[in-house]
């Protein structure tokens, strides 16, 4: 029985633009967008989100939860 192909086991994943869609992913994940050629205003917002675990709650060695 082979593994099911999905977005989590692919080298590349593409998402079509859709109004109201929000994509969140780790900053170190390789990513890019195509040039916008539309007539309407396009707004892109980027930010970094830091997660601070409760005392004793971080998994030791987890790069996403280390300070």
C-alpha positions in Angstrom: 0.0 0.0 0.0 1.7 3.3 -1.2 1.6 6.6 0.5 -1.2 9.0 -0.5 0.0 12.1 -2.3 -0.9 15.3 -0.5 0.4 18.9 0.1 2.5 17.7 3.0 4.6 15.2 1.1 5.3 17.1 -2.1 8.4 19.1 -3.1 6.2 21.9 -4.6 2.6 23.0 -3.9 0.6 25.7 -5.7 -2.4 27.5 -4.5 -4.6 29.6 -6.8 -5.5 33.1 -5.6 -9.0 33.2 -4.0 -10.7 36.2 -2.3 -10.5 35.9 1.5 -7.8 33.1 1.4 -5.0 33.3 4.0 -2.0 31.1 3.7 0.3 30.6 6.7 3.6 28.8 6.5 7.0 28.7 8.2 9.3 31.6 7.0 12.1 29.2 6.2 9.9 27.3 3.7 11.0 28.2 0.2 8.2 30.4 -1.3 7.5 32.7 -4.2 4.6 34.4 -6.0 4.0 35.1 -9.7 4.0 38.7 -10.9 0.6 40.3 -10.6 -0.9 41.4 -13.9 -4.4 42.4 -12.9 -6.1 45.8 -13.1 -7.4 45.9 -9.6 -5.4 46.8 -6.5 -3.4 43.9 -5.0 -2.5 44.1 -1.3 0.1 41.7 0.2 0.7 41.6 3.9 3.7 39.9 5.5 4.5 39.4 9.1 6.4 37.1 11.5 4.4 35.4 14.3 6.2 34.3 17.4 4.8 31.6 19.6 5.7 31.7 23.3 4.9 28.4 25.0 3.7 28.2 28.6 6.4 27.4 31.1 7.5 23.8 30.6 5.3 23.5 27.6 7.9 23.7 24.8 9.1 20.5 23.1 12.8 20.5 23.7 14.7 21.1 20.4 11.6 22.4 18.5 13.0 25.2 16.3 9.6 26.9 16.1 9.2 27.2 19.8 12.8 28.1 20.9 13.4 31.7 21.9 
